[in-house]
Amino acid sequence: MGMRIFLAGASGAVGRRLTPMLVEKDHLVWGTTRSASKGEELKTAGATAVIVDVFDADALSAAMLETRPEIIIHQLTDLPRDLDPARMSEAIVRNARIRDEGTRNLVEAAKRAGARRLIVQSIAWAYAPGPLPHDEKDPLDTGAEGPRATSINGVIALERQALEAPMDGVILRYGQFYGPGTGFDTPKPGASVHIDAAACAALLAVDRGAGIYNIAEPNGQVSIERAIAELGWHADFRRTTP
């Protein structure tokens, strides 16, 4: 039998690809969503749906205490479909709140439930300007301004809480997504990653790795050597089913 896994954001872009991959490995998966209709999709994928909002700390804690997961996977975001530019300014603020307050609620609930491992979604384009390619030891862009500062501050809060939590923390700094469910069929300039390869990194992190990993296709922006060596990750991974 596999692990007991609480997947926050199971109906999101990564979560939809990751859920069946976890189930195929015989893990028991509880997947969160705010939508009852998406909850039905999660059941079809083999997960137990948990209808909860990450900002409802009491409900989240109750759900986690009931399920007693060993592993928490945080794939929550709040971004518009196809990254609609007209809606991005508000979305950036909401997404930063998830990374800060939402992560805090997840960590507190995970502590009460006795979870031993926390895997979180971060981004690979938060580094401060400097020599390329960036590896995981390079500093984040604390001098950013405007909307980028909002995003970076959210990332800093997310990563700090994950690494300071009293459990094994794994941070996946993803490149920009493309592939099914993302609204983009081809890689974007810079650090990009296919959504299936992104999900695969989280799957691998269930039982290996610690600390921070860049997860992107080979590029001149970020180094991915650590993910390849320690997670056994490959950027060309694709699911064989839709």
N, C-alpha and C positions, 0 to 999 in steps of 0.2 A: 504494500500500500504506500502511496505517496504522501506528500505533506498536506497539512491543512492550510490553505492559502486564502487570504482576504485581499481581493483585487479591487482597489478603489479606482473608479473610472473604467469599469469593465465594458461599458457601452461606447467608449470613445474610440478614436482611430486606432491606437495601439491595442486597447483592451479587446476590441472585437476580433483582432487577429490572434491575440495572446490567449484568450480564454480557451478555445478548442485545443491549442497546443499544450496547455497545462493539463487539460482533461485527458488528452491522449497519453500523457505520461503518468496517468493514474493519480494525479493530485486531486484532492477534494477542494473545489473552488466555490467561494462565496463572492459574488460580484456585485458591486454597488452601481446603482443608477438612480436618478431622480424620477424616472418615467416608468409607469407600469407597463406600457407597451414595449419598451426596451427590455423590461424585466422578462417578458415572454421570450424575447429573442435569446436572452442569456440562458433561460431554461432549455431552449432548443439546442443550444451549444453545449449543454451538459453541466452548467453551473447552477448553483442555488442563488436566485436573485435576492438582493437586499435593497429595498427601496428606502433610501436615506439621503439626506443632504449633509455634506461634510461640515457645514456651518452649524448644524444642530448637534452640538457636542454631546448632549445627554443621549440622544437617540443613537448616535454613532457608537458611543461607549457601550450602550445596552446591546447593540447588534454584535459588537465584537466580543463582549463577555459571553454572549450566547453561543457564538461559534468557536471561541477559543483557538484562533489561528496560530500557527507557528511562524508563518511568513506573512508580512504585509507588503503588497506591491502598490505603489502610489503612481497611478497614471492619470490623475485628474488634471484637466485643463478646462478653460472656459473661453474658447476662441470661436469666431464666426465661421460658418461654412465657407470653404475656399479662401479663407483669410481675407474676406471682403474689406477692402481699404476704407470704405465708408463707415465701417463698424469697428475698426481696429482700435481707435483711440480709447473707447470705452472698454473694449475687451481686454486691453493691456492692463487696465486698472483691476478688472475683475480677476484676471489670471494671476496677477501679483498677490491679490488677497488669498487666492487658493494656495499659492506657494507658501505664504506666511501663516495666516490663521488656519487654513485648511490643514496644512501639514502639522501645525501645533495640535489641533484636535485629533488627528490620526495618531500622532506619537503618544499623546496622553491615553487614548483609548487602547493603543497597543501595549503600553506599559501595564495598564490594569488587567489586560487579558493575558499577559505573560508571553507575548510574542518574542521571538529571539532574533528575528532578522527583518530588516526594513530595506526595500529596494525602491528608489525614487527616480522619477523622470526629471532631468534637467536639460540644459541646452549647451551646444558646443560653440555658440557664437557670442559668449558672454566674456571672453578674454579681453584684458587690457591690450592696447596696441603694443606690439613688440615683435621680436624676431619670430619668423614662421619656420616650420609649423609649431603651433602651441602644443605642449604636452600638459598633462594633468597637474603639474606642479606650478604652472604659470599663474600669475595673479588674475583675478577677475577685474572687470572695468569699473572700479569704484569711482572713477572720475567722470563717468557718463553723465549726460544732461538730458532733460526732456523725457519723452516717452521711453527712451532706452534706459534712463536711470531708473524709471519705475520697474521695468522688467528686470534689470540687474539686481536691484535691491530685493525683489521677490526671490530671485535665484539664490542670492546670498543667504536670505532667511531660510529658504528651503534646505540648502545644503548644510548650513550650520546645525539646524535641528536634527537632520538625519545623522550627521556624524557625532553629535553630542548625545543622542538617545542611548539608553542603556541596553543596546542590542547591536548586533552586527549591522553596519550600515553600508549600502552599496548605492552609489550615485552614477546614473547613466546619463552622460552629457550627449544627447542626441543631436545629429545634424538635422537639417530641415527635411521634413517628411515628404515622400512622394509614394504613389502607388494606391491600391484600392482604398477608398474611403477618405482620401486626403484632398481630393480635388485637383491633384497634379499627377500627370502620367510620367513625367520625366524629371531627372534631377535638376535642382536649381544651382546657380553658380555658388561656388564656395563649398562648405561642408553640407552634404546631403546624405540621406539614408533611406532606403526602401523600408516601408512600414513593416514588412515581414522580417527583415533583418533587425529592425528595432525591437520587435516583439521577441525575436530569438534571443537577443541580449538579455532581456528580462528573464526569459525561461532559463538560460544558463546560470544567471545570478542567483537562482533559487538555492543552489547547493554549492556555489563556488564564488571566489572573489571577495574582495573587501576594499572599501575606499572608492576612488573616483575613476571612471573610465570614459574616454571619448569613444562615441559610437557613430561612425560615419564611413562613407565609402572613401577609398584612397584619394587624397587631395592634398593641396599645398597649404591648407589652413590649420589642420589639427593632426597630430600623430595618433594613430590607432594601434600602435604596437603593443601597448599594455593589454588592451582588450583581447587581442589575438593570443598573446602569450598566457594570460591568466584565466580568461574566461573560455578560451577555445572558440572565440567568435569569428565568423566569416561574413564579410559584407555582402557576399553573393547569395546568401540563404534566401530561398523563396518557398512558400508553402505550395504543396502540390495540389491542394484543393482550393476552390474559390473562397 
